[in-house]
Amino acid sequence: MKKPAFRKKSGAGPEEPFEPAAVEPAGAGETRPAVGPPSRSAGKTTQSLLAAAVVLAAVLGIAEARPPASPAKADAAGAPSTAQVERTAAVCPQPLQGLTGSTTLTAYTPPGTGSATGGAGWLADQSAPAVPPTAAPSAPASAPASSAPSGSPGATPSGSATPAPDKNAAPADAKLTLTKPGTPATGPATNGDAAPGTGAVATGALAPGFTVTQTTVVTEQRGLGLSGLTCTPENTSFWFAGASTAGDRVDYLSLVNPESSAAVVDIQLYGDKGLIDNDAANGITVAPGSSQSVLLSTLSKGAVTDLAVHVVVRSGRVGAALHAADGAKGADWIPASADPAPTQVLPGLPADTSAARLVVWAPTDDDADLKIQLSGKNGWFTPAGNESIHVKAGMVAAVDLGKVTRDEVAGLRLSPSDDKHAVPVVAGLRIDRTGGNGKSDAAWLTGSNPIGARATVADNRAGASTLFLTSTGDAATVKVTASAGSGGGTPATKEVQLPAGGTVAIPAPEPAGLNGVFALTVETESGGPVVGARMLSIPNKDVPMFTVQALRDDHSTVQVPQAAQDPGVVLR
């Protein structure tokens, strides 16, 4: 498959390291006072010591006059405080590979409640990160040096100096910019087999909760369907369950390296007989600022019906996404799973699910015996005929669940059959929806973490979005907010009550006077934990095209450790 070409941004090498002046160690013997009048060098030493004392006094005075601010609500035990993030980044995969269609990118930041101001948000075709330009040449040795440091108020910058670029500003080649929280920005992605991945960055007030959604409509018959995903941060490990190289399946892995150095990636494929050993899957080099597609059928050594895929980055960091296409039966992105855990919850089964196939992987050191449960409108229950699944160590097990939802929305939970034998697993679920004419589309669900304080999905359209919310524990209350539209509209809010262990589906609230696309934000107000997913459904040519994205905590805040005032640190 053809690899896209990329334009790398120019830049300079690293700055010269700072080298402190050499300090001569003191002798081991006893020091005696000098006999006779002090020498001129001794006078200079005395002046230097006096100057050092003045500087230390000034530093200590500043430290006393400007003590570190006490974090809000700090307790006596020095517990960490909460602060908003100041920069958020995500990576979107190559939009299309071998299929004709159109891809839309939508970015959104919820209105903030913190004190952060300014900042920018942008999306750009992925290329090597820009490096600040070379500093202006230093003055000749004969030129007098300024007595004031360059950063001090009295410094006079040289007229020939080149100002450093603002690393928080959108680049000139940004394809989409986000100007303010509360209003989404949307635009087309680059299309075609040579299209690169997309880098997304938000800073300042636009960083907390920054979310990017990528949605593709495939219009050719052999892959007609809707594919969508929420773009994720770069990482060193990704799990996917539910891939395949059998039948009409064409599954590929998109690797995007946003860093300025090359990444080395291993792709581990697991089937019903364990790890599929293939040297071609190891040591894959992804050049800096580049995107690369890997067709799974070139690594699986023949047709394998059910696969779990582990992407391991042994050098650098990448963004990874897995796309699955099953001929005329549907296509979508297989979302990256939560980390292996003994209990996995997969939200987002629509009521009209016509078929479902569960794929589970267990680690190489132990078998896993798991209960299968569904969350219905009144709580958890066990589906008749599909009570459990056994997974051999290091292998993949799969089971067809059929029309398991029985015309009711649901979430699926896997948990240990014996609490004393808890084995971490990875799970994925393919779901199909079929129209009255027999045409279908498919989507994939995966193990998901709770929403937490807040989660957002960016690309929603009038009459097309449905929320699936499951309280995995106690009864819960959540607040759902529809943003203004990308072209106008007034935000709308709705409160939703969830029974303990129950699942509720609601048509997404929509902003009044909606123009364009809008974002949905879900906040947990009480109870829970709550997991959720958003289904976007856009029927086309009698095909019930749809895609499902899990709602995940936007991690808009971080824990900041306490700092105690200690002026004496300058003496150590």
N, C-alpha and C positions, 0 to 999 in steps of 0.2 A: 504494500500500500504506500502510495506516494507521501513523502514527508513534506510539510510546509517549510518554506524558506522564511527566515526572520532577519529583520534589520536590527543590529545591535547598536545601542546608543554609545556615543563616544564618551570617553572618560580618561582620567589620569590615574596614575598609580597611587599607592598609599603615601601618607605624609611621612616625613622623616621622624624617627622616634626621638623623644626627648632624652638627652643624656645628662644626668646630674654631674656637677663638678666633683672631682675626686677629693676625698677627705682622707687626710693622713691619720692613721691610728695613733693613739697615745702610747708612750713607752710604758714598759712594765715596771721601771724603777721609780724611786721616789723623786718627786719634783721639788727643786729647791729655788728660793727666790734669787734673782740676779744680784750681783754685787756691783755697786757703783751706780752712776746715773742711768736712767732708762734710755735705751736706744731709740732711734727714730722708728724702727719697725715695731718696737713695743708700744710706742704711742699710737701707731696705726691700728695695732691689735686692740688697744683700749677703745679707740674710736669705733672700731667695728663692733665690739661687744656692746658698746652703748647704743649704737644704731640698731643692733639686733634686739636689745631690750625694748627700745622704743617701738619697733615693729610688733614684737610680742604683746606689748601693752595695748597697742592699737587693735590687734586681732582679738585679744581678750575683751577689750572694751566693746568691739562690734558684736562679739558673741553674747555679751551680757545685754547689750542694747537691742539685739535682734534675736531673741531666743527662738528655738524651733516651735512652730505653731503646734498646739495640742490638737490631735485628731479629735473629731467630733465624737462625743459619747464614749470617750476612753475610760476604761475602768481602772481601778487601782492596781489590778494584777497585770496591766500592760497588755490587754487583749488587742489583737489587730483591729484596725478600723476598716471601713469600706470606702473605696474611691472608684469613680468612674474611669473606664479605660480611655486612653487618649489616642490610640491608633488601633484600627481593626483591618485585617487583610483577608482576602479569600481568593481562591483560584477556581475558575470555571473551565470545564474540559473543552476539547475541540467539539464544535457544535454538530457537525454532520460528517459521516464517513460512508460514502458509497450510496447515499440515499438523497433524493431530491425533495427539498422542502425549505422552510424558512424558520429561523431561530430568533427569538426575542430575548433580550436581557433587561431585567427590571431591578433597580436598586432602591432601597428605602431605609430610612432611619426613623424610629419612633420619636415623638417629641420627648426631650429629656427633662429631668427634674433637678439636675445638678447645676453646678456653676460654670461648667465649661462653655467657652464661647469660641467663635471663629471656626477655622478648620475648613476642610474640603473633602469631597467624595468623588471618586472617578473610576471609570472602567476603561481599560486599554488593551489592545492586542498584546499578548504576552511577549516580552522581549527582555534581554538582560537588563537588570537594574542599572539606572544611571549612576555614574560615579562623579562626585564633585570635580569641577575643572581644576587644572593645575594652578597652584597659587602663583601670584606674580613673582618674578625673579627678585631675590633679595638685593638690597642696596649694596653698592661697592664698599669695600672695607674702609675707604677714605671718607665715606659719607658719615656725617654725625648721626648718632642714634638718638631717637626721641627719648626724652627723659620720662615720658608717661607711657604705661602699657597701652597696647592697641585697643584694649577693651575699656579703658578708663575714660571718664568724661573729658579729660584734657587732651586726649590723643587727637591727632590730625591725620585722617586717612590719606594715603598717597593717592594722587589723582590717577595713577595708572593701575591701581588695584582693581581687580575684578570682583564684584560682590558675589558671595557664595549663593548658589541657588537655594530657594526655599524648598526643603525636602517635603514639606506638608502641602505644597501647591500642586494642583493638577498639571500633568505634563501637557505640552502643546499638542501631542497626538492623541489625547484622550478621546475615545469615541462616545463617551457618555459621562455627564457630570451631574452630581447631586448637589443642589444649591442650598437646601434647608431641610431640617427635620420635619416630618409630618406630611410630606408630599413626595410620592414616588417619581422617579425618572425612568423612562423606558425608551428603548431603541433597538434596531436590528443588530444582530451579530454578523460577523463575517461568515459567509457561507461557502460551501464547497469542500472537496476532499483535502485541499491544501490549507484550510482555515486553521489558524492557531487557537490555542486556548486563550482565556481572558484573565487578566489580573485585575483585582478590585481592591481599592484602598480607601479608607475614610479616616480622617483625623479630627481632633478637637471635638466640637459639639456634635459632629456627624458620626463619631466613632462608636458610642454606646448603642448596641443593638443593630448596627449596620448589617443589612441582609441583602443578598443578591440571588435572584431566581432566574434560571435559564429554561425556556420553554421552546420546544421544536414541534412544528406540525409537518409531518411527512405526507406528501400528496401523491406519490406514486403507488400503484396498486400493490406491489410486492412488499411494501413496508408501511402501508397506510396506518397511521396511528399518531398518538400524542405522546411525546417524551418530555419529562421535566425533572428538574432537580434543584435543590438549594446548594449553591456553591459553598465549598468547605475550605477551611484553612489548610495550608500545606502541612505535611506531617511525615513521620517516618514509618508508619504502620497503618494498613487499611485491610479490613476483612469484608468479603462479599460472599454471600451464600445464595445459590439459585442460578448460577451460570450453567451453560451447556454448550456442547459442540455436536449434538446429535440432530438428525432430521434436517429441518430447514433453518436451524438456529445459526445466526451469524453474530457472535459476541466478540467484542473487542474492548481492550483496556486502554484508556487514554491517560498518558502520563505527561504532566506539565511541570517544568522546572523553572520557577520564578527567580532562582538565586543567581548570583554572579559566578558561581563555580559549578562544575559538572556534578551530577548525581549518579550514583551506582545503585541499581535496583535489582532485586531478586523477586521473581514471581513464582509462588508455590501453589500448585494445583493439587487438590485432593478430590478423589472420586470414591466409588464404593469399594475400591481395593486399596485405598490409602494414597500416599503421596505418589504423584506421577513424576518420576525422575527424568529430567531433560536438561542437559547442559545449556541448551539455547535459552532457557528461562532464567539463567543466572548471570550476574555481571552485566546487565543491560545498562549502557551508558546513555544518559539523557543530558545533552549539552546545555550549558547555561542559557536561560532565556528561550528555551525551545519546547516544542510539543512533539510527542511521539505516540503512535498507535501500535498496539500489539494485538494481532488476531489470535484469539485463544486456540483456534483449531490448529495453528502452527506449533503449539506447545503441548497439546494433550495426547499426542501419539494415537490418533484414532478418535472415533465418536464416543463421547462420554455423556450420558443423559443428565447427570446431576453433578455439579461441581461447586466446591468452596474454593475461593481464591484469596490468598494472603499476599499482599504487596509489602515487601520488607525493603526499606531503604537503608543500605549499609553505609552510605556516604552522602551527605547533603540532605535536602528535604524536597518533596515534590507534592503536587496535587494529583490525586488519582480518582478516576471514575470509571465505572464499567457499564457499557451499553449492551443491551440484549435486543435482538430482532428475530422474530419467529415467523418469517415469511408474511403471509396475509393474515396471520392470527394475532398480530400486534407487536409492539415494540415499546421499550421504555428504558430508562436508566435503572440499574439495580443499585439502590443506595448503600453506602458504606454502613456496616453494622456497628452497633455498640461493641465495646470490647468483650471478649469471651467472659461469660458469667453463668452461674448455675441457674439463674432465672432470667428468661428473656420475654419481654412483652412486645408484641407487634400490633400497633393500633392501625385502624383504617380499613376494615372490611366492609364494603358497601352491602346494602340489603339485597341487591340483585346480583350478587356474586354467582356466576354460573359454574365455576370450577375453581379449585384451589389446590396447590401442590406445595407441601411443606418440605424444606430441605434443611438438614441439621448436620453440623460437623462437631466431632468430639476430639479432644487433644489426644496425643499419642500415648499417654501413660495410663489411661483408664477408660473403660466403657461408661456410657451414660444411659440411665433409665429415667425417662421423663414423662410427667403427666401432661396431657393436652387439655386445656380449658379454654372456654370462650367467655367473654364478658358480654352479657346481654343487657336488656333494659332493666332487669331486676338484680343483677349481680353475676357472679361466676357460676358456670355449670360445665359439666363434662359432656361433649358431644357423643351420642350413641354410636358405637362402632369404631370410634377413633379416640379411645381413652388414653393411649400411651404410645411411645415410640422408643425403640432400643437402638442406640448408636454405638457401634464398635469403635474401640480406641484408634484414633488417627484416620478414621474413615468418615464417609458421608452416608447418611441414611435419608430416604425420602418416602413420603406417603401421599397418595391422592386423597384429599378430604372431600372432593365432590362439591355439592351445593351445601356447604357446611353451615352457612348462616341462616338457612330456612327463612329467607325473606325478612331478616332483621339485621340491623347493623351490629357490628361486633368488634371486639379486639381479641387477640389470641395470646395466651400465656403458656410458656413451657416452664416447668419447675421440677425439681427432683422428686421422683417417686418415693424415695427414702431420704428424709432430711439429713440423716447421718452419712449419706453417700452423695455429696454435692459435687458435681463435675462441671466446670465451666464449658459452655458450648457457644457456638455461633449459629444463628438461624435466619432463614429467609423464606418468604412465602410469595409464590406467584398467584395472582388472582386474575380471573377473566370475567369480562362482562360481554354478553351476547345480545345482539339486537333481534328484532322479530324476523328479519330476513336471514338469520344465521351468521351474519358477519360479526366479528368480535375484535376486541382490543385487550391488551394485557398490561398489568402494572405489577411491580414488585414491592413488597413490604419487608421490613427488617427489624431486628431487635433495636429498641429505642430507649433512651433515658427519659426521665420525667421532664416536663416543661420547666419546672422550677419557677422562678419569679416571673419570667416573661419569655415569650417566643413569638417570632414573626415569620410570615411567608409573604413574599412581595407581589407576585403576579396573580391578581384575581380579576375576574371579568364579570360583567353584569349577568346575573342569573346562572352562573356557571360553577360557583364554588360551594362546597359543602364541608362542614367541619365535623370530624369524629373525635369525641372527647371521652376518655375512659378514666375513672378514678380507681386506681389499683388498690387503694386502702379504704380510709374513711370517706364518708360523704364529703363532697367538695363544692365550693363556689368559685366560678371563674368569671372574669370580665373579658368580653370580646369587643375589640374596637376596630371598626373599618375606617381607614384613613380617608383623607380627601383623595379624589382622583388625580391622575397625572395631568389631566387637562382642566380640572375644576371639580368642585363638590364640597359638601359639608360633612365632616366625620360623624359617624354614628356609633353608639355603644349599646351593648346588650349584656345582661347578667344571666348566667346559666347555672342551674343547680344540677349536680351529678349525684346519684345514689351511690352508696358504698359498693365498690366492685362493679358498678354499672357503666354502660356506654350510652351516650346520647349523640344523635346526629342532628345538626341544625343547618338550615340554609344560611350562608354567610350574610350577616347584616351588610347593607350597602349604603354608601354615603348619599345623602339627598343631592339631587342635581348632578349625579355622577357623569363625568366626562373623562374617558380614558380608562386605565386600569387602576386598581387600588390595592392596598396592603391590608392584611389582617394581623392583629396583635392579640395574643391570648395571655392573660395574667392570672396566676393562681392567687385567690384572695383568702381562702381558708380550706382546711381539710386536705384530702389527697393522700399520697402523690397523684398527679394527673399526667397521663400521656395523651398525645393527640396527633391527628393528621388532617391534612387538607386535600380533598379531591377536587380537581379541576376537570370538568366534563364539557367537551365541545364536539357534539355529534357532527359528522361530515360524511356525505355520500352514504347515508344509511349505516355508517359505522359508529358505534357508541364510544368514540375516542375519549380516553381519560388518562389521567396521571395522578399519583398520590405522593405527597411529600409529608414526612413526619415533622412535627413541630418540636424544636429543640431549644433548650435554654440558650439565650443569646449572649450569656456571659458578659453583660455590659458593665459589670463591676468586678473589682478585684480586692483581695484582702491586703492591707498595707500594715506591716509590723510597726509597733510603737518605737519612737526614737526619744531617748532621754537627753537632756541638756548636759554636756560635759565639756566645759571650756578647756580643761586640762589636757584634752586630746592633742592639742598643738604642741605640748611639751613632751609627748611620748615618741 
